[in-house]
Amino acid sequence: MKYYIIAGEASGDLHGSNLIKQLRKLDTAADIRSWGGDLMEEAGAKVVKHYRELAFMGFVEVVMNLRTIFRNLDLCKKDIAAFQPDVLVLVDYPGFNMRIAEWARQQGFKTVYYISPQVWAWKENRVKKLKASVDKMLCILPFEKEFYHKWNYEVEYVGHPLVEVIKAAKDQPADPPLADKPIIAILPGSRKQEVSVKLPIMLTMARHFPEYQFIVAQAPSLDDEFLQSLTGQHPNVSMVKGQTYKLLRQAKAALVTSGTATLETALFGVPEVVCYKGNPISYFFAKRLIKVKYISLVNLVMDKLVVKELIQHDLTEENLLKDLTILLKDQDSRRRLSEDYAALWHKLGEKDASKRAAEVIYDYGKKV
């Protein structure tokens, strides 16, 4: 069969690549065309557009790049129409993929959404659009099934794909040490405009803890020169590229931007402080729209404050120093955190998500 898969971010590239591997096991003749990244290409997809060209986040950033976004939407629609897939698979990336889903329904394409848009966080009425344009919704967070049920939209919970990814990474033989000091990981995200705001504050911790090596996980979308301009003044700060999981296996603590990285860090068992600071105008509007209690997936899944969140004005050197000190020095806090992390793993680890998602997509694509 022919599959068209659209992922617009690094996390979507990872989960899309594992989905592709499972699809190829079920369908050895699979012809897969995609928007994604290097991992999806390595898994066997023909990548039409790399996610590095699609990473716009925040109201101001989106408005500034509207012409590019609409040009990409038009290109994507034309490419899907030319390819004529048996099934269209949308991986997260809601601002783009929901528009594609609406168009695809009008064209008569079968559509599966893998990794539900976080409509439970803001704009709940978008569920109506999803019901009208998406044939099958596959969710990866346990509370999403109940959320959609309230809207009379029956979806399928397939489990979280990060569990299988991190389990495999943790089972690997021990890596050579990345530093000759204990390590504190910094995961600042992948969007340059946000990293330029958050990372300088996160890096202030290096001078407070000279006995630690701070290592920044460099996202593929960030160039060396940009990051070095921020890290170069700190002698106990270095960078790694393409080694985030190796870094998390060795870290004693982590400073992590919001998003998937918070969940990855927790599943590796690393104590973390969640750090977020963005464009003030974008944050002003987002704060009035977002309805959830927390910004980190760890806290959302557990429905309580498991990891500390320092957001916007709260992300200061003083606050970060206080919370990082607790993570490193307070044994009771570390013990409680370890227990909560174990409960989180149990909540997310019930199914092999990529395999289950591939089975649903393959079976649906075969239906006449």
Secondary structure, 3 states (H helix, E strand, C coil): CEEEEEECCHHHHHHHHHHHHHHHHHCCCCEEEEEECHHHHHCCCEEEEEHHHCCCCCHHHHHHCHHHHHHHHHHHHHHHHHHCCCEEEEECCHHHHHHHHHHHHHHCCCEEEECCCCCCCCCCCHHHHHHHHCCEEEECCHHHHHHHHCCCCCCEECCCHHHHHHHHHHCCCCCCCCCCCCEEEEECCCCHHHHHHHHHHHHCHHHHCCCCEEEEEECCCCCHHHHHHHHCCCCCEEEEECCHHHHHHHEEEEEEECCHHHHHHHHCCCCEEEEECCCHHHHHHHHHHCCCCCCCHHHHHHCCCCCEEEEHHHCCHHHHHHHHHHHHHCHHHHHHHHHHHHHHHHHHCCCCHHHHHHHHHHHHHHCC
